[in-house]
Amino acid sequence: MKKDMLAVSHLMPCSVVLLSAGNGTKKDAMTATSMFVSEDPPLFVVSVDRGHLTHALIEETGQFVLNVASVGQVKLARGLGSTHGDRVDKFKKFSIATEKARVVSAPVIKGSAVSIECKVITSFPVGTYTLYLAGAVDFTVNKALTPLAWHFNRFYSVKDEVK
């Protein structure tokens, strides 16, 4: 039996991030995944397709917010994953409530379990994507909300600790 190598990425459970970027006049958001690569200092990686408005805004500002999606944002995560910001204002289309970030120019998406404000340290091309390594410069946590995870094309609640 031949293995479907395109499906291998679906085997890795991962975070669901509503990646937001903005320059003060334009803003965009997209569904992504991110992972930390260092705890001290807190560093994260995220990859963004170069054809997206989010990419252009990150390139311009060197900043973004990793909004960790909550269980109440499944519909938003699906919608942002299939809509391109250069064609439509996603914030209007999906009625995304935002607030001003404390340090970066990108908006914070309300209703997220965690919002991590980041500044890009370096980046490099990978296929049609750019991989960004960024440092956290501020964050907010809503402990009342439960984060989402993604595995095998399905969303899951990250709620109960397994002991």
N, C-alpha and C positions, 0 to 999 in steps of 0.2 A: 504494500500500500504506500502510495506516495504521500509525503507530508505536505500540507498547505503552509508554507513558510510565512505567508501574509497573515495567517491567523495566530502566529506565535505571540504577537503583542497583546492579544486578548487573554492570554494565560496569566498575565501579571496583574493582580489586583492593584488599583491605584486611586489616588485622590481625584476628586472632581472639583475643579477650580474654575471660577468665573473670572477670567483674566481681564482686567480693565486697564485702559490706557487713555490718556488725554493730554491736550496741550493748552487748555484754557478756553479754546473756541470749538475744537472738535473733540469727540470722545467715542470710544468703541469698546465693545466687550465680546468675548468669545469663550466657548467652553474649551478647557485645556486640562492637562494634568501636570503636576509639578512634584518634585521631590527635594528633600533637603540633602545636601552633600557635606555639610559641616554644621555642628552645633555651636562651636565657639571658634570663630565668629559664625553667626547664623547665615548660611548661604544656601540658595535654592537654585534649581535649574528648571527651565521651561522652554519648550520648543514652539515656534510660531511659524506658520506658513508665510512665505514672503509675499504672497498675493493678497494678504488680508490688510485691511485698514489698521487693525491693531498693531501689526508689524511696523507699518509706516510711522505710527505715533510713538512706538517704543524707540525706533531708530532716531526720531526727531528729539525726543525728550530724555531718553536713557532711563525711563522710570515706568513702573507699572504697579498694580495692586493684585496680589493673589487673594481672591475672595473665595474661601473654602465654602463650597455650597452646602446648604443645610437640607434636611429632608423636605422642607417646604419649597425648595427650589428645583425639584426634579423637572417640572414642566419648563422652567426657564433654562435649565441646563440643556435640555433637548432642543429647545428653540434656538438658543444661541449657537448650538453646534451645527445648525443647518441653515443659518442666515448670514449673509455677508454685509458688513457695515458700510461698504462703499456703495451699496445699492439701496439701503434703507437705514433709517435711524432706529437702531435696535432698542434704544432706551425708550422711545415713543411707542414702537410696535409692541413691546412686551411690558410697557408701563413699569420700567425698572426705577425704583426709588433709590436715590443716591445721597451721599453726604460728602462734604469736602474732606479729603485726606488731610492729616496734620502736617505731613512733610512733603509728599510728592504731589504732582499735578494731576495724576489720574484719580478718577472718582472711586469712592468706596461704595460697594453695592450693599444696601440695607437688606437685612434678612439672612446674611451669610453667617455661618458659625464662627468664622475667623476671617479677619482681613489683615494681610501682611503687606505693608508698603515696602517697595523694593527699589533700589537703584542698581542699574546694570554695571557690572565690573568688567566683563568681557563678553564677547560673542564669537561664534564661528558658524559657517554654513554647513549644513548637513542635508544633502539632496535639495529639495525645494523649501527646506525649513532653515531658520536660524535658531541655534541653540543659545540661550542667554544664561549666563551665570550672574546672579544678582545677590546683593547683600540686603538683609532686612534692616530698615531704618526706623520702623515703628510698627505696632500691631494693636489690634483690638480683638477681644474674645467675647462672644456671647455664650456663656455657659448654659443658658436655657435651651440652646439649639443643638441639634444632633447633626454631625457632619455626614456627608455622603461618600461612598466608595463606589468604584466601577469595576466590574469583572464580567467577562463573557458577554459584553453588550447589555448588561443589566446594572441597575443602580441598587445599592444596598445601604441600609442604615448602619452607622458605626456607633453602636450604643452599648452593648453589654460586654464587659470584660470577661475573657475566658481564663479561668484559673486552673 
